[in-house]
Amino acid sequence: MEIGQKVKVYRLRDRVSAPIAKKLGQVGVIQGYKVTDGKGIGVVVQFEDNSSTWFFEDEIKPV
């Protein structure tokens, strides 16, 4: 996945707060990457409402 690519949130790996849970099914644009706990790389996604959060790569897919 590349910066600027459109992606859709299709699953959530862990329990998350209500605002993040509402992102399930939404489309956003990859803004960057985040090193997680040393076991992987997260992807920072920005949505149309200008909010952004990070997801594991297996939680999103290209659209």
C-alpha positions, 0 to 999 in steps of 0.5 A, spaced: 500 500 500 502 506 498 501 513 500 495 517 497 492 510 495 484 510 497 482 504 502 476 501 505 476 499 512 473 492 512 475 489 519 477 491 526 482 487 529 481 489 536 476 493 541 476 500 539 472 506 541 466 508 538 469 514 533 474 509 530 468 503 530 464 508 526 470 508 521 468 501 519 466 501 512 468 508 510 473 510 505 479 514 506 486 516 503 493 513 506 497 519 509 503 515 512 505 509 516 506 508 523 511 503 527 506 499 532 509 494 537 515 492 533 511 486 530 508 490 524 507 497 520 500 501 521 497 505 516 495 512 517 488 513 514 485 520 513 477 520 512 473 525 508 471 529 515 479 530 516 479 525 522 485 520 521 487 514 525 491 508 524 490 501 522 493 494 521 494 493 513 490 487 514 484 491 516 484 495 510 483 494 503 484 498 496 478 501 493 
